[in-house]
Amino acid sequence: MSETIDLARKLLQIDSVTPEDKGCQSLITDYLEPLGFKSESMPFEEVTNLWSRKGTESPVLVFAGHTDVVPTGPVESWEYPPFSAHIDGDMLYSRGAADMKSSIACFMVAAKQFVTDYPKHQGSIGFLITSDEEGPAINGTVKVIETLESRNEKFEYCIVGEPSSSNKLLDSIKNGRRGSLSGKLTIKGIQGHIAYPDLAENPIHSFAPALEQLTNVTWDHGNEYFPPTSFQISNINGGTGATNVIPGALEVLFNFRFSTEHTPESLQESVHAILDHHELDYELEWNLSGLPFITPANGELIDAVEQASETVLGYKPELSTGGGTSDGRFIATTGAQTIEVGPINATIHKVNECVSVSDLEKLTQVYYQILVNILTK
């Protein structure tokens, strides 16, 4: 068994369901410190974070990832126990196999190979690892970034090991992500008997015209990096459960995934304008979980990744900004070129999550080649 697969299995056999780390970061630290990395634990509340760096000079290339995983779901539905890290043929089965402990193992081995081959390399290598990516993400990467910024510790490049590939390894990488803005809307009405609507005010009926307008707005047309901004309602709740009662309030949960064509403020203003136009009595709470970010296609990091992919795999990846949010949103605010490069995402968060063993060997070599391309110029 290769060193990459051995490390991946050791990490995957730890049942670190978010926000638990349960020793994953200690394992990473013990591996890196003999290579010359200086590691610093940064706990915040219940979250464990690791900042580890080798070198003091620029440029700094950081690998970012998370050791927490989502819950397994029904264990009896798994073909193999979800924390057994079982290998069947070319597939490694485990919760976190694709998202994203295996990527951490790949980068650890790539870093070891690189510092062994290039002991006098330029710049620095860093690891930024959290146990709070799958959860609220308020005491993880964002807090580490705040700490590093407060002491003026900067880095130029960051690879987030999220599973960026779709059908084959590195057919795509994420050079940006859309922003995410959520709203909790309460439409106020007057509860009453359903047989006497003149004595009540039905908030569902009141909201219906505004709902139609909100769902038919073309918010923007996107741009060269992003698809159009989308508006989606995830929940609508109203009523007492009885069939003869007009509800006194309606609660609506919705979300924008927005491009750089909008700011949170511009979206908020548009929504309020529509609700006010329909003369609704309402309350609206907003939650911004991430701003959109983009790493330009002509930057040094994307060039290095494309060259590494072509060297190892024989082709260049496509650039994409689709999908959900990642911790890249916190890192990109520093000005660092930030991209996501990782394995196939087809089974993430699913029962029988798995990743190709041979893909992990290739991904290790891609990460190694990126280090060569950035730190040996």
Secondary structure as GFF3:
##gff-version 3
##sequence-region A 1 377
A	DSSP	alpha_helix	3	12	.	.	.	ID=ss1
A	DSSP	alpha_helix	24	32	.	.	.	ID=ss2
A	DSSP	three_ten_helix	33	35	.	.	.	ID=ss3
A	DSSP	beta_strand	38	41	.	.	.	ID=ss4
A	DSSP	beta_strand	49	54	.	.	.	ID=ss5
A	DSSP	beta_strand	60	66	.	.	.	ID=ss6
A	DSSP	three_ten_helix	75	77	.	.	.	ID=ss7
A	DSSP	beta_strand	86	88	.	.	.	ID=ss8
A	DSSP	beta_strand	91	93	.	.	.	ID=ss9
A	DSSP	pi_helix	97	101	.	.	.	ID=ss10
A	DSSP	alpha_helix	102	117	.	.	.	ID=ss11
A	DSSP	beta_strand	124	130	.	.	.	ID=ss12
A	DSSP	alpha_helix	141	150	.	.	.	ID=ss13
A	DSSP	beta_strand	157	160	.	.	.	ID=ss14
A	DSSP	beta_strand	172	174	.	.	.	ID=ss15
A	DSSP	beta_strand	176	177	.	.	.	ID=ss16
A	DSSP	beta_strand	179	188	.	.	.	ID=ss17
A	DSSP	beta_strand	192	193	.	.	.	ID=ss18
A	DSSP	three_ten_helix	197	199	.	.	.	ID=ss19
A	DSSP	alpha_helix	203	216	.	.	.	ID=ss20
A	DSSP	beta_strand	230	238	.	.	.	ID=ss21
A	DSSP	beta_strand	245	246	.	.	.	ID=ss22
A	DSSP	beta_strand	249	258	.	.	.	ID=ss23
A	DSSP	alpha_helix	264	277	.	.	.	ID=ss24
A	DSSP	beta_strand	282	290	.	.	.	ID=ss25
A	DSSP	beta_strand	293	294	.	.	.	ID=ss26
A	DSSP	alpha_helix	300	313	.	.	.	ID=ss27
A	DSSP	beta_strand	318	320	.	.	.	ID=ss28
A	DSSP	alpha_helix	328	331	.	.	.	ID=ss29
A	DSSP	three_ten_helix	332	334	.	.	.	ID=ss30
A	DSSP	beta_strand	337	340	.	.	.	ID=ss31
A	DSSP	beta_strand	354	356	.	.	.	ID=ss32
A	DSSP	alpha_helix	357	375	.	.	.	ID=ss33
###
